[in-house]
Amino acid sequence: MNNEQLIETLKKIVKPYIQDEAAFEDLSEETDFVNDLKINSANLVDVILDVEDEFDIEIDNDSMEQMLSVQAAMEIIKTKLNQK
């Protein structure tokens, strides 16, 4: 899975939880889930659970705490997929 496909998949996952439509339209690797998309912490947990389901991976607590941006999410997903 390349970066573009990964970003498209992440967009589908986060869409139900966003509060800032304009920031979502400009979503890139630099996008921050909380500050840019206005996803609250409870919904961020939902995003992480949806990522686990989508990619059939398990995200540990340390990784969860780091998963605050699109780039961080992509790195964690790639690492977990490579460990399978």
C-alpha positions as CSV (number, residue, x, y, z in Angstrom):
1,M,0.0,0.0,0.0
2,N,1.5,3.3,-1.0
3,N,1.2,6.6,0.8
4,E,-1.6,7.9,-1.4
5,Q,-3.7,4.8,-0.8
6,L,-3.0,5.0,2.9
7,I,-4.1,8.6,3.1
8,E,-7.3,7.8,1.1
9,T,-8.1,5.0,3.5
10,L,-7.4,7.2,6.5
11,K,-9.7,9.9,5.1
12,K,-12.6,7.4,4.9
13,I,-11.9,6.4,8.5
14,V,-11.8,9.9,10.0
15,K,-14.6,11.5,8.0
16,P,-17.4,10.6,10.4
17,Y,-15.5,12.2,13.3
18,I,-14.3,15.5,11.8
19,Q,-15.5,18.9,12.9
20,D,-13.7,21.0,10.4
21,E,-14.7,20.3,6.8
22,A,-12.2,22.7,5.2
23,A,-9.3,21.1,6.9
24,F,-10.6,17.7,5.9
25,E,-10.6,18.8,2.2
26,D,-6.9,19.7,2.5
27,L,-6.0,16.6,4.5
28,S,-2.3,15.7,4.0
29,E,0.5,14.0,5.9
30,E,0.9,17.2,8.0
31,T,-2.7,17.2,9.1
32,D,-3.2,17.0,12.9
33,F,-6.3,15.0,14.0
34,V,-7.1,17.2,17.0
35,N,-5.8,20.7,16.1
36,D,-6.8,20.7,12.4
37,L,-9.7,18.3,12.1
38,K,-11.1,19.1,15.6
39,I,-11.5,15.4,16.5
40,N,-12.0,15.1,20.2
41,S,-10.1,12.6,22.3
42,A,-13.1,10.2,22.6
43,N,-13.5,10.1,18.8
44,L,-9.8,9.7,18.4
45,V,-10.1,6.4,20.2
46,D,-12.8,5.5,17.7
47,V,-10.5,6.4,14.8
48,I,-7.8,4.2,16.3
49,L,-10.2,1.3,16.7
50,D,-11.4,1.7,13.1
51,V,-7.8,1.8,11.9
52,E,-7.2,-1.5,13.7
53,D,-10.2,-3.1,12.1
54,E,-9.4,-1.7,8.6
55,F,-5.8,-2.9,8.6
56,D,-6.2,-6.0,10.8
57,I,-3.5,-4.7,13.2
58,E,-3.3,-4.1,16.9
59,I,-2.1,-0.7,18.1
60,D,-0.5,-0.7,21.6
61,N,-1.0,2.2,24.1
62,D,2.4,3.8,23.3
63,S,1.5,4.0,19.6
64,M,-2.0,5.2,20.4
65,E,-0.5,8.2,22.3
66,Q,1.7,9.1,19.3
67,M,-1.1,8.8,16.7
68,L,-2.1,12.4,16.6
69,S,-1.4,13.3,13.0
70,V,-1.9,11.7,9.6
71,Q,1.9,11.2,9.3
72,A,2.2,9.5,12.7
73,A,-0.8,7.3,11.9
74,M,0.8,6.3,8.5
75,E,4.1,5.4,10.2
76,I,2.4,3.3,12.9
77,I,0.2,1.5,10.3
78,K,3.2,0.8,8.1
79,T,5.3,-0.5,11.0
80,K,2.4,-2.7,12.3
81,L,1.7,-4.1,8.8
82,N,5.4,-4.9,8.3
83,Q,5.4,-6.8,11.6
84,K,2.6,-9.2,10.5
